[in-house]
Amino acid sequence: MSTQTMKEIKSRLITALQPSSLEVLDDSAAHRGHLAADSEQGHFTVIISSAHFVTLSLVDCHKLVYQALGDLLPHKIHALKIKIVK
């Protein structure tokens, strides 16, 4: 399940933000026993760099990432850590 969600996260971010670098990590195993971790939802980290971020504040960069992932939250993504690299 998490592998499919990771592919979906990558696909959406590539389409929306054309990142120069992108890494998506599945952190779900670190949260075993947590209610959402035992469901269909996952915990993920996104490390991303994009030309779209150059003039934006960190908050606005995060907003773009959340907009790209839209309906995956909270149905497939329970927790998302975002690291913006400028």
N, C-alpha and C positions, 0 to 999 in steps of 0.2 A: 504494500500500500504506500509506504513512504517513498519508495523509488519512483512510483508513478507521480506522486505529488511533487517530488523534486524536479522531475522532467517538466511538469506543468509550470512550476515556478520559473525555471530557466527559460522556457519558451515564452512565457508572458513578459518577462523582463527584457529578453532579447528583442522582442517585437516592439515593446513600448519605449525602451530607453537605449537601444543599440550600445550596450556597454563595451568599453574597451577592455575591461576585465570583469569576470563574474565567477563567483564560487558560491555554491549552495551546499550547506552541510546539514545533515540530519542529526539533531541532538536528542532525538526521542529516547534513545537507550539510557541516557543520563537521567531521565525522568520516570523511569519505571516505578509503578506503584502509585503514581499521581493519577487521579481520576481520568483526566483527558488523555494522558499518555497511554492508558489502557484501552482507549476508544479508537475511533477511526481518525482522530486528529493527531497531528504531529507537532514537534518542536523543531524549528529550523533557524539557521543562521545564514544570512545573505551578506556577502562581501562584494561590493560593487563599485565600479568606477565608470563614469559616463560623461561625455561632453555636455550633456543636459544639466549637469550639476555645477558647472564652472561658476556661474554667477549667482547661484542660489544659496540660501542659508541651509544649514543642516536640517532644520525642521521642514523646509520646502522639499529638500531631497527625499526625506522620509515619506512625505506626502505623495510624491511621484511613485515611489515603490509601492506604497499601500494602494494607490489608484490602479496600478498595473495588476495587482494581485486580487483586487476586488472581492468577488464572491468566494474565494478560497478561505477567507477569514470570516467566520470562525469554523466553517464546515470541515475543511481539510487541514487548516493550520490553526493550532491552538495558541502557539507562542512563536513570535518571530523576532529575532535579534537582527538588526540592520547595522552594518558597518559601511559607511560611505568613505570611499578613498578618493581624494581630490588630487 
